[in-house]
Amino acid sequence: MSFFDKIFGGKEAAPDHKSFWKKLETVGDLANAIENSHHHRIAIFKHSTRCFISKTVLKNFEKEIDNLDNKVELYYLDLLEHRLVSNKISEDLGIRHESPQLIVIEDGKVINSASHEDISTSQIA
């Protein structure tokens, strides 16, 4: 790791260390996630791996999730790697793209969304 990566943070890999994330990497993954929302609430976290704010929000959100009793299926989208999926979310769900962004879906419809510092587990409950 370079000196600048230590100070400013290098490209962060997907949060594999957190077992609760399900990765969204294809339009098919998105379709399956939305289908799952008909059985239980889901949440999609759209993350930019190059953005310091997004990294900070993701870390804070993961800390909150570790302490959450409410079980929600959580999906992680690296929107830089999977821009097509991000665009499909906006198109299919009628929601404006933001990053970072948390989108909560139930019965195939967006019931809540937040971006930047407004992202917290309170949107899920």
C-alpha positions in Angstrom: 0.0 0.0 0.0 1.4 3.4 -1.0 1.8 6.3 1.4 -1.1 8.2 -0.3 -3.3 5.1 -0.1 -2.7 5.0 3.7 -3.6 8.7 4.1 -6.4 9.0 1.5 -7.5 5.4 1.1 -6.9 3.4 -1.9 -9.5 1.7 -4.0 -11.6 -0.3 -1.6 -12.7 -3.7 -2.6 -16.3 -4.8 -2.1 -17.0 -5.4 1.6 -16.4 -9.2 1.5 -15.5 -9.2 5.2 -19.1 -8.5 6.1 -21.2 -11.6 5.6 -24.5 -9.9 5.4 -23.9 -8.3 2.0 -25.2 -9.9 -1.2 -23.5 -8.5 -4.2 -25.4 -6.9 -7.1 -23.2 -7.4 -10.2 -25.7 -8.1 -13.0 -29.1 -7.0 -14.1 -30.2 -10.6 -13.3 -29.0 -10.1 -9.7 -31.1 -7.0 -9.5 -34.2 -8.8 -10.9 -33.7 -11.5 -8.3 -33.3 -8.9 -5.5 -36.5 -7.1 -6.5 -38.3 -10.5 -6.7 -37.1 -11.2 -3.1 -38.6 -7.9 -2.0 -42.0 -9.6 -2.5 -41.2 -12.0 0.3 -39.3 -9.6 2.7 -37.9 -6.1 2.8 -34.6 -5.6 1.0 -32.1 -2.7 0.9 -29.6 -1.8 -1.7 -26.4 0.2 -0.8 -25.0 1.9 -3.8 -21.3 2.7 -3.2 -18.6 4.5 -5.1 -15.2 3.0 -4.2 -13.4 6.2 -5.2 -15.3 8.5 -3.0 -14.2 9.3 0.6 -17.7 10.2 1.7 -19.1 7.0 0.3 -16.4 5.0 2.2 -17.1 6.8 5.4 -20.9 6.3 5.1 -20.5 2.6 4.3 -18.3 2.0 7.3 -20.7 3.8 9.6 -23.7 1.9 8.1 -21.9 -1.4 8.6 -21.4 -0.6 12.3 -25.1 0.2 12.7 -26.1 -3.0 10.9 -24.0 -5.1 13.2 -26.3 -3.8 16.1 -29.6 -4.1 14.2 -32.2 -6.7 15.3 -34.4 -6.2 12.3 -33.5 -8.7 9.6 -33.3 -7.2 6.2 -31.7 -8.7 3.1 -28.8 -6.3 2.2 -27.4 -5.8 -1.2 -24.1 -4.0 -2.1 -23.6 -2.4 -5.5 -20.2 -1.1 -6.6 -21.6 1.4 -9.0 -18.3 2.1 -10.7 -17.8 -1.5 -11.6 -21.5 -2.1 -12.4 -22.8 1.1 -13.8 -25.3 -0.7 -16.0 -27.0 -2.2 -12.8 -27.0 1.3 -11.2 -28.7 2.8 -14.3 -31.2 -0.1 -14.3 -32.2 0.7 -10.7 -32.9 4.3 -11.6 -34.8 3.3 -14.7 -36.9 0.4 -13.3 -37.6 1.9 -9.8 -38.0 5.6 -10.9 -35.4 6.8 -8.4 -32.8 9.4 -9.1 -29.2 8.2 -8.9 -27.1 9.3 -6.0 -23.9 8.0 -4.3 -23.7 6.8 -1.7 -27.3 5.8 -1.7 -29.5 3.4 0.3 -32.7 2.2 -1.3 -35.3 0.2 0.6 -37.6 -1.9 -1.4 -40.8 -3.9 -0.4 -43.2 -5.6 -2.8 -41.1 -4.4 -5.8 -41.5 -0.7 -4.8 -39.2 1.8 -3.2 -40.5 2.6 0.2 -37.6 4.7 1.4 -34.3 6.0 0.2 -31.5 8.2 1.5 -28.1 9.5 0.4 -24.9 10.7 2.0 -25.1 11.5 5.7 -28.8 10.7 5.8 -28.1 7.0 5.3 -28.8 5.0 8.5 -30.6 1.8 9.6 -33.6 4.0 10.5 -34.5 3.9 6.8 -34.8 0.1 7.0 -37.1 -0.2 10.0 
